[in-house]
Amino acid sequence: MKLAGWIQTYTGKKFWPLDPRPEDVDIEDIAHALAMQCRFGGHCLRFYSNAEHSVLVSRFCGDDALAGLLHDGSEAYLLDMLSPIKQFMPDYKAAEKRCQAAVYRAFGLPETMPASVKQADRRALRTERLQIMRDIGEPWVVDSEQPLDAEIVGWAPLHARGLFLSRFAELTQGQS
């Protein structure tokens, strides 16, 4: 028995966000949804998708590149909640953890995020702060992190979707 309601995904599948199952996860749905979502709730200087962020992270976590690409996969189904709000939403955080575990399991990855991905994600956040956020003179928790040697482009959604899927194909080539 699946809990609560389901959502219809981009590919037309049913997905139960509060009772996620690896067999319901689809890379096309993840790529499309993340490409359509703007980081920082849209409060950046230009459009910058969660898909572009994920591709960026995947390039800086070595052997854990696939986990890096999929590290925000739960946001395709639950949306990207801003951190200052999320910290006061334990039920959301639990749902996000379950959903992310299902995404990782769907692609044969361990359920927990590798340390290399967490580090690349923090460095990406520092890079984003410097390149696409207005400097208001207030510190961020990642200000001590070394920025990535990368340029944030701000890919259009369909382009971001295509590059996310290309990166996925590159990382899974030869896997069965």
Secondary structure, 3 states (H helix, E strand, C coil): CCCCCCEECCCCCEECCCCCCHHHCCHHHHHHHHHHCEHHHHCCCCCCEHHHHHHHHHCCCHHHHHHHHCCCCCHHHHCCCCHHHHCCCHHHHHHHHHHHHHHHHHCCCCCCCCHHHHHHHHHHHHHHHHHHCCCCCCCCCCCCCCCCCCCCCCCCHHHHHHHHHHHHHHHHCCCC
